[in-house]
Amino acid sequence: VQVLFYKISIFKLGKAQTHHRRLAVCCYASSFAQSPKRAYFNKSKLGILPGLKGTSTNSFNSQGGTQLATVHGVYLIEQLALGIGIGTSSYTNPYISSTPLYVNADYYLLKKKSTPYIYGDLGANFVHTEPLKGGVFSEAGLGWRFKTGKKNGYMGPEIGYRYITYRYNLANAPGTASDYLDALSVSFSFSF
């Protein structure tokens, strides 16, 4: 890019203007070279959701579930990635099938190929189980990214805390009520 602009400036501009243009192009090119490259990324994960919300009728972990999700986005800087995610989750006790649509942020703690990272998700939770209605989806946690092969492939474990809300109509009164599910999110992710 710098050479192309340099040749154009010599061809189109006079001698005094060429030096001014060359300096501006050199400054632009050096600031661009020092800024991190914005690269595309994809992260997919598969996992389980051991439940945390216990009641007198159900014990710890009887409210579990499964998850499958994918995130597509860009690296804003070398250690920070931002993307849009969509997934499918299925919970038991009560049975709820949902599709979260969310914004994802990953922050890599080290500037290395293998690094721990923190992540956060926030968005909407679309519930497909009648008579329930959707609510908020959120998750935050820690992961570890390991390099796989010679290309830009990575994989690794993640563990986090998931919190979703849902609404339902009251049986004997007008209006709606809301409830929540919280769970550990234990998953394995693949990314490139």
Order of alpha helices (4+ residues) and beta strands (2+ residues): alpha-alpha-beta-beta-beta-beta-beta-beta-beta-beta
